Amino acid sequence: MARRTLLLIVLILSAFLLTLHMLALKQFLYFSYWWLDVLMHVLGGFTVGLLACSVLYLNGLRRKTILLISIVSAVFLSVFWELFEYRIGMTFVIPHHLDRYIIDTISDLVCGITGGAIAGYIAGITMKR
C-alpha cells in the first residue's frame, strides 16, 4: 500500500471519528449505546496505528516491527486520551463507583490497543515490499 493511500485513509478516518464523536456528545449517544464507546476506542487506536505506519512509511521493515510500532503508538494515544478525559471532567467519576471507572478505563485502553494491533497487522501484510 502506498504512503499517500495510507495518509488518505487516516485523514478520512480522523474526519469520521471527529464527526461521530461530536454527534455522540451532542446527542448523548454514549449513554444510549454502550458499544459506541468501544467502537470509538477501537477506531481511534486503528487510526493512530495507521498514522504511525504512514508517517514512518515502514517499507522494508519486518511485520513484527510494524505491528509493534503500531501497538506502541496506540498505547501512547490511548493513555493520553484517558488522561485528557479525566482532566477535562469527561469521566463522571463518582466516589462510590470508582470500580466502574477503573474497569471502563481499562476496557478503553484494551480497545485502543486492539485497534492499533489490527492496523499494524493490516499495514504489515499490505505494504509494498
BELZI-V28327 format. One record per residue. N is the residue number from 1. RES is the residue in one letter. D_CENTER is the distance of its C-alpha to the mean C-alpha in Angstrom with 2 decimals. Layout:
n=N res=RES d_center=D_CENTER
n=N res=RES d_center=D_CENTER
//
This chain:
n=1 res=M d_center=20.59
n=2 res=A d_center=21.56
n=3 res=R d_center=19.64
n=4 res=R d_center=20.33
n=5 res=T d_center=18.96
n=6 res=L d_center=15.58
n=7 res=L d_center=15.62
n=8 res=L d_center=16.76
n=9 res=I d_center=14.03
n=10 res=V d_center=11.40
n=11 res=L d_center=13.70
n=12 res=I d_center=14.14
n=13 res=L d_center=10.55
n=14 res=S d_center=10.14
n=15 res=A d_center=13.46
n=16 res=F d_center=12.74
n=17 res=L d_center=9.76
n=18 res=L d_center=12.10
n=19 res=T d_center=15.03
n=20 res=L d_center=13.79
n=21 res=H d_center=12.64
n=22 res=M d_center=16.05
n=23 res=L d_center=17.89
n=24 res=A d_center=16.48
n=25 res=L d_center=17.56
n=26 res=K d_center=20.86
n=27 res=Q d_center=21.73
n=28 res=F d_center=20.54
n=29 res=L d_center=18.62
n=30 res=Y d_center=16.42
n=31 res=F d_center=19.84
n=32 res=S d_center=21.16
n=33 res=Y d_center=18.46
n=34 res=W d_center=16.94
n=35 res=W d_center=14.66
n=36 res=L d_center=13.01
n=37 res=D d_center=11.02
n=38 res=V d_center=9.93
n=39 res=L d_center=9.17
n=40 res=M d_center=7.19
n=41 res=H d_center=4.86
n=42 res=V d_center=5.04
n=43 res=L d_center=5.02
n=44 res=G d_center=2.41
n=45 res=G d_center=1.83
n=46 res=F d_center=4.99
n=47 res=T d_center=5.81
n=48 res=V d_center=5.73
n=49 res=G d_center=7.45
n=50 res=L d_center=9.74
n=51 res=L d_center=10.44
n=52 res=A d_center=11.60
n=53 res=C d_center=13.62
n=54 res=S d_center=15.15
n=55 res=V d_center=16.06
n=56 res=L d_center=17.62
n=57 res=Y d_center=18.84
n=58 res=L d_center=19.24
n=59 res=N d_center=22.41
n=60 res=G d_center=24.71
n=61 res=L d_center=22.46
n=62 res=R d_center=22.50
n=63 res=R d_center=19.83
n=64 res=K d_center=19.25
n=65 res=T d_center=18.74
n=66 res=I d_center=16.18
n=67 res=L d_center=14.28
n=68 res=L d_center=14.69
n=69 res=I d_center=13.61
n=70 res=S d_center=10.31
n=71 res=I d_center=9.79
n=72 res=V d_center=11.25
n=73 res=S d_center=9.10
n=74 res=A d_center=5.89
n=75 res=V d_center=8.56
n=76 res=F d_center=9.84
n=77 res=L d_center=7.15
n=78 res=S d_center=6.53
n=79 res=V d_center=10.32
n=80 res=F d_center=10.93
n=81 res=W d_center=9.27
n=82 res=E d_center=11.32
n=83 res=L d_center=14.27
n=84 res=F d_center=14.05
n=85 res=E d_center=14.16
n=86 res=Y d_center=17.03
n=87 res=R d_center=18.80
n=88 res=I d_center=19.02
n=89 res=G d_center=20.06
n=90 res=M d_center=17.41
n=91 res=T d_center=17.59
n=92 res=F d_center=21.09
n=93 res=V d_center=22.23
n=94 res=I d_center=25.70
n=95 res=P d_center=27.70
n=96 res=H d_center=29.01
n=97 res=H d_center=25.62
n=98 res=L d_center=23.83
n=99 res=D d_center=23.19
n=100 res=R d_center=21.09
n=101 res=Y d_center=18.95
n=102 res=I d_center=18.51
n=103 res=I d_center=17.66
n=104 res=D d_center=15.10
n=105 res=T d_center=13.44
n=106 res=I d_center=13.63
n=107 res=S d_center=12.26
n=108 res=D d_center=9.17
n=109 res=L d_center=8.78
n=110 res=V d_center=9.76
n=111 res=C d_center=7.42
n=112 res=G d_center=4.25
n=113 res=I d_center=6.95
n=114 res=T d_center=8.17
n=115 res=G d_center=5.66
n=116 res=G d_center=6.36
n=117 res=A d_center=9.84
n=118 res=I d_center=10.31
n=119 res=A d_center=9.62
n=120 res=G d_center=11.97
n=121 res=Y d_center=14.41
n=122 res=I d_center=14.71
n=123 res=A d_center=15.09
n=124 res=G d_center=17.55
n=125 res=I d_center=19.70
n=126 res=T d_center=19.76
n=127 res=M d_center=20.34
n=128 res=K d_center=24.02
n=129 res=R d_center=26.02
//
